[in-house]
Amino acid sequence: MTSIHFDLDADYIELNQLLKLAGLCDSGGAGKALVAEGLVTVDGQPESRKTAKIRAGQQVVCNGLRIRVRAATGG
């Protein structure tokens, strides 16, 4: 499985937006469709909330891609 890191620069990101920004879909609406189809897990559990708040330290898996969310470091 391919893994990528997503640097979170806020307290959280909505799941559908994370899927879009990670390149798994072209829009937030398409991200909602992936969640509705049951293709997304968060921390190993199926996630049905399209706008679930994803925070640093969580892992999202969809279509063979693992997204590891981490806090952005200031610089």
Buried (B, 14 or more C-beta within 10 A) or exposed (E): EEEEEBEBEEEBBBBBBBBBBBEBBEEBEEBBBBBEEEBBBBEEEEBEEBBBEBEBEBBBBBEEBBBEBEEEEEE
